[in-house]
Amino acid sequence: MKENITAFNNSGTSKIVFTLSILVSGYWWLGQVINVYRFDFVGAIYEILWLPVLALLFILPIISLVFWVKEKFNIKSLFLYSVLIGVTTILFLVFSE
């Protein structure tokens, strides 16, 4: 008896959204843990990037949720993990200090 198991393939969009979610989470985590204003150059880069990254922090989980619904709530989808990373990052920022 053969079982027909179809493998789930993550799309390029899901990989991009997942990677952006990790980068945004890392940006905010490093901003909380490290003194970014110790060096002028790092502080300037941090200040330039904070507004686009803040927008991505709230937009990426919504986009991920929409795409995850379109994929019929597949547990193997990277969109699910992008939502979890985004929500975890927001909760980390709200409840830290």
TIKENU-673279 format. One line per field, with one value per atom (N, C-alpha, C, CB): residue number from 1; residue in one letter; atom name; x, y, z. Coordinates in nm, 3 decimals. Atoms other than C-alpha are relative to their C-alpha. Glycine has a CB too. Layout:
# TIKENU-673279
nr: (NUM, ...)
rest: (A, ...)
atom: (CA, ...)
px: (X, ...)
py: (Y, ...)
pz: (Z, ...)
//
This chain:
# TIKENU-673279
nr: (1, 1, 1, 1, 2, 2, 2, 2, 3, 3, 3, 3, 4, 4, 4, 4, 5, 5, 5, 5, 6, 6, 6, 6, 7, 7, 7, 7, 8, 8, 8, 8, 9, 9, 9, 9, 10, 10, 10, 10, 11, 11, 11, 11, 12, 12, 12, 12, 13, 13, 13, 13, 14, 14, 14, 14, 15, 15, 15, 15, 16, 16, 16, 16, 17, 17, 17, 17, 18, 18, 18, 18, 19, 19, 19, 19, 20, 20, 20, 20, 21, 21, 21, 21, 22, 22, 22, 22, 23, 23, 23, 23, 24, 24, 24, 24, 25, 25, 25, 25, 26, 26, 26, 26, 27, 27, 27, 27, 28, 28, 28, 28, 29, 29, 29, 29, 30, 30, 30, 30, 31, 31, 31, 31, 32, 32, 32, 32, 33, 33, 33, 33, 34, 34, 34, 34, 35, 35, 35, 35, 36, 36, 36, 36, 37, 37, 37, 37, 38, 38, 38, 38, 39, 39, 39, 39, 40, 40, 40, 40, 41, 41, 41, 41, 42, 42, 42, 42, 43, 43, 43, 43, 44, 44, 44, 44, 45, 45, 45, 45, 46, 46, 46, 46, 47, 47, 47, 47, 48, 48, 48, 48, 49, 49, 49, 49, 50, 50, 50, 50, 51, 51, 51, 51, 52, 52, 52, 52, 53, 53, 53, 53, 54, 54, 54, 54, 55, 55, 55, 55, 56, 56, 56, 56, 57, 57, 57, 57, 58, 58, 58, 58, 59, 59, 59, 59, 60, 60, 60, 60, 61, 61, 61, 61, 62, 62, 62, 62, 63, 63, 63, 63, 64, 64, 64, 64, 65, 65, 65, 65, 66, 66, 66, 66, 67, 67, 67, 67, 68, 68, 68, 68, 69, 69, 69, 69, 70, 70, 70, 70, 71, 71, 71, 71, 72, 72, 72, 72, 73, 73, 73, 73, 74, 74, 74, 74, 75, 75, 75, 75, 76, 76, 76, 76, 77, 77, 77, 77, 78, 78, 78, 78, 79, 79, 79, 79, 80, 80, 80, 80, 81, 81, 81, 81, 82, 82, 82, 82, 83, 83, 83, 83, 84, 84, 84, 84, 85, 85, 85, 85, 86, 86, 86, 86, 87, 87, 87, 87, 88, 88, 88, 88, 89, 89, 89, 89, 90, 90, 90, 90, 91, 91, 91, 91, 92, 92, 92, 92, 93, 93, 93, 93, 94, 94, 94, 94, 95, 95, 95, 95, 96, 96, 96, 96, 97, 97, 97, 97)
rest: (M, M, M, M, K, K, K, K, E, E, E, E, N, N, N, N, I, I, I, I, T, T, T, T, A, A, A, A, F, F, F, F, N, N, N, N, N, N, N, N, S, S, S, S, G, G, G, G, T, T, T, T, S, S, S, S, K, K, K, K, I, I, I, I, V, V, V, V, F, F, F, F, T, T, T, T, L, L, L, L, S, S, S, S, I, I, I, I, L, L, L, L, V, V, V, V, S, S, S, S, G, G, G, G, Y, Y, Y, Y, W, W, W, W, W, W, W, W, L, L, L, L, G, G, G, G, Q, Q, Q, Q, V, V, V, V, I, I, I, I, N, N, N, N, V, V, V, V, Y, Y, Y, Y, R, R, R, R, F, F, F, F, D, D, D, D, F, F, F, F, V, V, V, V, G, G, G, G, A, A, A, A, I, I, I, I, Y, Y, Y, Y, E, E, E, E, I, I, I, I, L, L, L, L, W, W, W, W, L, L, L, L, P, P, P, P, V, V, V, V, L, L, L, L, A, A, A, A, L, L, L, L, L, L, L, L, F, F, F, F, I, I, I, I, L, L, L, L, P, P, P, P, I, I, I, I, I, I, I, I, S, S, S, S, L, L, L, L, V, V, V, V, F, F, F, F, W, W, W, W, V, V, V, V, K, K, K, K, E, E, E, E, K, K, K, K, F, F, F, F, N, N, N, N, I, I, I, I, K, K, K, K, S, S, S, S, L, L, L, L, F, F, F, F, L, L, L, L, Y, Y, Y, Y, S, S, S, S, V, V, V, V, L, L, L, L, I, I, I, I, G, G, G, G, V, V, V, V, T, T, T, T, T, T, T, T, I, I, I, I, L, L, L, L, F, F, F, F, L, L, L, L, V, V, V, V, F, F, F, F, S, S, S, S, E, E, E, E)
atom: (N, CA, C, CB, N, CA, C, CB, N, CA, C, CB, N, CA, C, CB, N, CA, C, CB, N, CA, C, CB, N, CA, C, CB, N, CA, C, CB, N, CA, C, CB, N, CA, C, CB, N, CA, C, CB, N, CA, C, CB, N, CA, C, CB, N, CA, C, CB, N, CA, C, CB, N, CA, C, CB, N, CA, C, CB, N, CA, C, CB, N, CA, C, CB, N, CA, C, CB, N, CA, C, CB, N, CA, C, CB, N, CA, C, CB, N, CA, C, CB, N, CA, C, CB, N, CA, C, CB, N, CA, C, CB, N, CA, C, CB, N, CA, C, CB, N, CA, C, CB, N, CA, C, CB, N, CA, C, CB, N, CA, C, CB, N, CA, C, CB, N, CA, C, CB, N, CA, C, CB, N, CA, C, CB, N, CA, C, CB, N, CA, C, CB, N, CA, C, CB, N, CA, C, CB, N, CA, C, CB, N, CA, C, CB, N, CA, C, CB, N, CA, C, CB, N, CA, C, CB, N, CA, C, CB, N, CA, C, CB, N, CA, C, CB, N, CA, C, CB, N, CA, C, CB, N, CA, C, CB, N, CA, C, CB, N, CA, C, CB, N, CA, C, CB, N, CA, C, CB, N, CA, C, CB, N, CA, C, CB, N, CA, C, CB, N, CA, C, CB, N, CA, C, CB, N, CA, C, CB, N, CA, C, CB, N, CA, C, CB, N, CA, C, CB, N, CA, C, CB, N, CA, C, CB, N, CA, C, CB, N, CA, C, CB, N, CA, C, CB, N, CA, C, CB, N, CA, C, CB, N, CA, C, CB, N, CA, C, CB, N, CA, C, CB, N, CA, C, CB, N, CA, C, CB, N, CA, C, CB, N, CA, C, CB, N, CA, C, CB, N, CA, C, CB, N, CA, C, CB, N, CA, C, CB, N, CA, C, CB, N, CA, C, CB, N, CA, C, CB, N, CA, C, CB, N, CA, C, CB, N, CA, C, CB, N, CA, C, CB, N, CA, C, CB, N, CA, C, CB, N, CA, C, CB, N, CA, C, CB, N, CA, C, CB, N, CA, C, CB, N, CA, C, CB)
px: (0.082, 0.000, 0.088, -0.094, -0.075, 0.146, -0.085, 0.042, 0.066, 0.065, 0.048, 0.029, -0.036, 0.056, 0.021, -0.111, -0.034, 0.236, 0.058, 0.101, -0.052, 0.282, 0.081, -0.116, -0.088, 0.570, -0.044, 0.147, 0.035, 0.498, 0.126, -0.062, -0.113, 0.729, -0.029, 0.028, 0.015, 0.779, 0.037, 0.088, -0.022, 0.759, 0.115, -0.129, -0.103, 1.018, -0.047, 0.042, 0.057, 0.784, 0.008, -0.145, -0.004, 0.766, 0.142, -0.058, -0.140, 1.144, 0.045, 0.091, -0.036, 1.182, -0.064, -0.044, 0.071, 0.919, 0.061, -0.152, -0.062, 1.075, 0.136, 0.014, -0.131, 1.423, -0.013, 0.079, 0.022, 1.294, -0.047, -0.104, 0.047, 1.118, 0.116, -0.104, -0.118, 1.443, 0.088, 0.081, -0.084, 1.635, -0.061, 0.021, 0.068, 1.376, 0.007, -0.148, -0.009, 1.370, 0.141, -0.042, -0.138, 1.748, 0.035, 0.093, -0.024, 1.756, -0.052, -0.066, 0.057, 1.523, 0.063, -0.149, -0.064, 1.684, 0.137, 0.012, -0.131, 2.032, -0.011, 0.078, 0.020, 1.899, -0.032, -0.109, 0.032, 1.773, 0.119, -0.120, -0.106, 2.080, 0.131, 0.024, -0.129, 2.369, -0.021, 0.064, 0.001, 2.442, 0.043, 0.093, -0.032, 2.419, 0.059, -0.125, -0.051, 2.518, 0.142, -0.091, -0.139, 2.863, 0.091, 0.046, -0.075, 3.003, -0.094, 0.062, 0.085, 2.872, -0.054, 0.078, 0.041, 2.860, -0.112, 0.120, 0.103, 2.659, -0.130, 0.048, 0.119, 2.420, -0.070, 0.039, 0.060, 2.368, -0.073, 0.107, 0.065, 2.291, -0.127, 0.097, 0.118, 2.053, -0.113, 0.038, 0.101, 1.871, -0.060, 0.061, 0.051, 1.840, -0.097, 0.116, 0.078, 1.695, -0.121, 0.088, 0.102, 1.458, -0.142, 0.016, 0.137, 1.150, -0.042, -0.014, 0.039, 1.151, -0.012, 0.100, 0.006, 1.221, -0.121, 0.129, 0.121, 0.942, -0.124, -0.013, 0.113, 0.701, -0.003, 0.010, -0.006, 0.819, -0.040, 0.140, 0.034, 0.775, -0.150, 0.050, 0.145, 0.401, -0.064, -0.061, 0.057, 0.343, 0.027, 0.057, -0.036, 0.526, -0.091, 0.141, 0.091, 0.307, -0.137, -0.017, 0.130, -0.008, 0.010, -0.047, -0.020, 0.128, 0.015, 0.124, -0.020, 0.240, -0.130, 0.102, 0.128, -0.099, -0.092, -0.068, 0.083, -0.277, 0.045, 0.005, -0.051, -0.051, -0.019, 0.147, 0.020, -0.080, -0.144, 0.038, 0.141, -0.458, -0.020, -0.092, 0.011, -0.423, 0.057, 0.072, -0.057, -0.211, -0.077, 0.145, 0.091, -0.496, 0.063, -0.044, -0.055, -0.313, 0.092, -0.112, -0.095, -0.040, 0.106, 0.065, -0.094, 0.180, 0.145, -0.019, -0.137, 0.491, 0.036, 0.018, -0.023, 0.457, 0.091, -0.134, -0.086, 0.724, -0.076, 0.113, 0.081, 0.450, -0.044, -0.122, 0.036, 0.339, 0.114, -0.036, -0.115, 0.688, 0.035, 0.120, -0.019, 0.713, -0.096, -0.019, 0.097, 0.396, 0.047, -0.141, -0.046, 0.533, 0.121, 0.034, -0.117, 0.864, -0.041, 0.101, 0.045, 0.687, -0.073, -0.089, 0.076, 0.448, 0.093, -0.113, -0.097, 0.732, 0.085, 0.090, -0.080, 0.939, -0.079, 0.050, 0.084, 0.651, -0.019, -0.136, 0.017, 0.588, 0.129, -0.049, -0.129, 0.960, 0.021, 0.114, -0.019, 0.964, -0.096, -0.020, 0.099, 0.649, 0.038, -0.140, -0.022, 0.752, 0.145, -0.045, -0.138, 1.127, 0.012, 0.102, -0.021, 1.228, -0.129, 0.090)
py: (-0.117, 0.000, 0.125, -0.001, -0.124, 0.326, 0.115, 0.025, -0.122, 0.653, 0.113, 0.030, -0.117, 0.962, 0.118, 0.033, -0.111, 1.220, 0.110, -0.043, -0.112, 1.555, 0.089, 0.080, -0.085, 1.758, 0.145, -0.017, -0.141, 2.117, 0.080, 0.045, -0.084, 2.363, 0.144, -0.011, -0.140, 2.707, 0.086, 0.035, -0.088, 2.984, 0.097, 0.078, -0.102, 3.252, 0.114, 0.052, -0.108, 3.505, -0.037, 0.028, 0.040, 3.303, 0.005, -0.141, -0.005, 3.279, 0.144, -0.068, -0.142, 3.655, 0.058, 0.080, -0.052, 3.738, -0.057, -0.034, 0.063, 3.490, 0.062, -0.150, -0.061, 3.635, 0.143, -0.002, -0.137, 3.991, 0.000, 0.071, 0.009, 3.886, -0.025, -0.112, 0.027, 3.747, 0.124, -0.118, -0.121, 4.062, 0.110, 0.051, -0.102, 4.293, -0.034, 0.015, 0.044, 4.089, 0.020, -0.147, -0.020, 4.094, 0.145, -0.061, -0.145, 4.470, 0.053, 0.075, -0.052, 4.542, -0.063, -0.024, 0.065, 4.285, 0.062, -0.152, -0.061, 4.427, 0.143, -0.004, -0.136, 4.778, 0.008, 0.065, 0.004, 4.678, -0.047, -0.090, 0.063, 4.481, 0.079, -0.142, -0.067, 4.685, 0.152, -0.046, -0.146, 5.055, 0.043, 0.062, -0.032, 5.159, 0.140, -0.011, -0.137, 5.518, 0.012, 0.093, -0.005, 5.423, 0.052, -0.139, -0.049, 5.479, 0.083, -0.117, -0.093, 5.769, -0.062, 0.126, 0.058, 5.575, -0.102, -0.066, 0.102, 5.286, 0.067, -0.100, -0.074, 5.530, 0.068, 0.103, -0.066, 5.717, -0.101, 0.073, 0.104, 5.396, -0.048, -0.120, 0.042, 5.289, 0.102, -0.019, -0.106, 5.623, 0.007, 0.135, -0.003, 5.608, -0.116, -0.006, 0.120, 5.257, -0.022, -0.118, 0.034, 5.274, 0.015, 0.084, -0.019, 5.408, -0.108, 0.137, 0.110, 5.156, -0.134, -0.012, 0.126, 4.871, -0.003, -0.021, -0.008, 4.989, -0.030, 0.138, 0.029, 4.983, -0.149, 0.084, 0.142, 4.633, -0.086, -0.038, 0.076, 4.519, -0.023, 0.073, 0.014, 4.578, -0.050, 0.132, 0.042, 4.510, -0.147, 0.086, 0.138, 4.176, -0.105, -0.026, 0.101, 3.981, 0.001, 0.021, -0.008, 4.106, -0.065, 0.147, 0.061, 4.012, -0.152, 0.060, 0.143, 3.675, -0.071, -0.023, 0.060, 3.607, -0.013, 0.084, 0.006, 3.688, -0.113, 0.134, 0.107, 3.459, -0.138, 0.023, 0.128, 3.186, -0.048, 0.012, 0.034, 3.198, -0.049, 0.121, 0.044, 3.170, -0.140, 0.099, 0.134, 2.858, -0.101, 0.002, 0.086, 2.711, -0.051, -0.118, 0.026, 2.723, -0.121, -0.019, 0.110, 2.480, 0.020, -0.011, -0.009, 2.409, 0.006, -0.117, -0.001, 2.371, 0.130, -0.115, -0.126, 2.720, 0.091, 0.070, -0.098, 2.977, 0.124, 0.039, -0.115, 3.238, -0.013, 0.014, 0.023, 3.081, 0.042, -0.148, -0.032, 3.116, 0.148, -0.083, -0.144, 3.472, 0.074, 0.047, -0.060, 3.560, -0.017, -0.063, 0.026, 3.398, 0.085, -0.148, -0.084, 3.584, 0.145, -0.012, -0.139, 3.916, 0.028, 0.035, -0.019, 3.874, -0.010, -0.106, 0.013, 3.758, 0.125, -0.123, -0.122, 4.062, 0.117, 0.035, -0.108, 4.300, -0.017, 0.003, 0.025, 4.136, 0.025, -0.143, -0.027, 4.152, 0.151, -0.059, -0.146, 4.526, 0.062, 0.064, -0.055, 4.592, -0.030, -0.056, 0.042, 4.398, 0.011, -0.140, -0.018, 4.472, 0.136, -0.012, -0.118, 4.725, 0.059, 0.102)
pz: (0.000, 0.000, 0.000, 0.119, 0.012, -0.114, 0.052, -0.146, -0.043, 0.047, -0.089, 0.151, 0.080, -0.166, 0.094, -0.106, -0.087, 0.041, -0.088, 0.113, 0.077, -0.122, 0.093, -0.067, -0.080, 0.010, -0.015, -0.043, 0.002, 0.102, -0.032, 0.136, 0.039, -0.071, 0.040, -0.152, -0.036, 0.077, -0.120, 0.122, 0.114, -0.181, 0.029, -0.034, -0.016, -0.238, 0.087, -0.135, -0.083, -0.078, 0.147, -0.040, -0.141, 0.243, 0.054, 0.016, -0.044, 0.258, 0.023, -0.103, -0.014, 0.208, 0.126, -0.124, -0.118, 0.472, 0.128, -0.008, -0.116, 0.716, 0.031, -0.022, -0.019, 0.663, 0.051, -0.132, -0.049, 0.707, 0.144, -0.088, -0.138, 1.027, 0.096, 0.015, -0.083, 1.167, 0.010, -0.057, -0.001, 1.067, 0.086, -0.142, -0.079, 1.221, 0.148, -0.044, -0.139, 1.540, 0.055, 0.013, -0.042, 1.558, 0.019, -0.100, -0.011, 1.501, 0.134, -0.117, -0.124, 1.792, 0.123, 0.002, -0.114, 2.021, 0.026, -0.025, -0.018, 1.959, 0.049, -0.131, -0.047, 2.010, 0.148, -0.078, -0.143, 2.355, 0.084, 0.024, -0.077, 2.460, -0.006, -0.050, 0.022, 2.316, 0.000, -0.134, 0.006, 2.364, -0.139, 0.110, 0.139, 2.000, -0.015, -0.085, 0.009, 2.078, 0.053, 0.077, -0.046, 2.206, -0.111, 0.046, 0.115, 1.858, -0.087, -0.082, 0.076, 1.650, -0.128, -0.033, 0.127, 1.324, 0.019, -0.069, -0.027, 1.468, 0.044, 0.109, -0.044, 1.638, -0.117, 0.105, 0.116, 1.311, -0.089, -0.080, 0.079, 1.121, 0.070, -0.023, -0.077, 1.399, -0.013, 0.149, 0.011, 1.384, -0.140, 0.037, 0.138, 1.003, -0.023, -0.101, 0.029, 1.008, 0.091, 0.010, -0.097, 1.306, -0.053, 0.122, 0.048, 1.123, -0.100, -0.065, 0.090, 0.832, 0.073, -0.113, -0.073, 1.074, 0.093, 0.081, -0.083, 1.305, -0.084, 0.065, 0.090, 1.010, -0.034, -0.129, 0.030, 0.916, 0.119, -0.047, -0.121, 1.276, 0.010, 0.124, -0.009, 1.253, -0.130, 0.039, 0.129, 0.882, -0.031, -0.113, 0.033, 0.849, 0.064, 0.041, -0.054, 1.095, -0.067, 0.148, 0.068, 0.919, -0.138, -0.013, 0.131, 0.576, 0.014, -0.070, -0.022, 0.710, 0.033, 0.111, -0.037, 0.862, -0.120, 0.109, 0.121, 0.535, -0.091, -0.076, 0.086, 0.336, 0.063, -0.031, -0.069, 0.600, -0.014, 0.148, 0.021, 0.570, -0.143, 0.030, 0.140, 0.191, -0.021, -0.091, 0.009, 0.243, 0.084, 0.043, -0.076, 0.451, 0.130, -0.085, -0.133, 0.785, 0.003, 0.098, 0.005, 0.684, 0.107, -0.141, -0.112, 0.986, -0.046, 0.094, 0.053, 0.766, -0.070, -0.096, 0.070, 0.623, 0.081, -0.028, -0.067, 0.702, 0.044, -0.092, -0.041, 0.730, 0.146, -0.092, -0.140, 1.060, 0.091, 0.024, -0.083, 1.201, -0.007, -0.043, 0.010, 1.073, 0.092, -0.145, -0.092, 1.263, 0.144, -0.019, -0.136, 1.578, 0.036, 0.017, -0.025, 1.547, 0.019, -0.116, -0.011, 1.493, 0.130, -0.116, -0.125, 1.785, 0.121, 0.011, -0.109, 2.011, 0.014, -0.022, -0.003, 1.917, 0.058, -0.141, -0.053, 1.986, 0.150, -0.072, -0.143, 2.324, 0.076, 0.024, -0.063, 2.404, 0.020, -0.085, -0.009, 2.332, 0.101, -0.136, -0.091, 2.532, 0.146, -0.031, -0.137, 2.842, 0.047, 0.015, -0.047, 2.851, 0.068, -0.119, -0.085, 3.115, 0.030, -0.063)
//
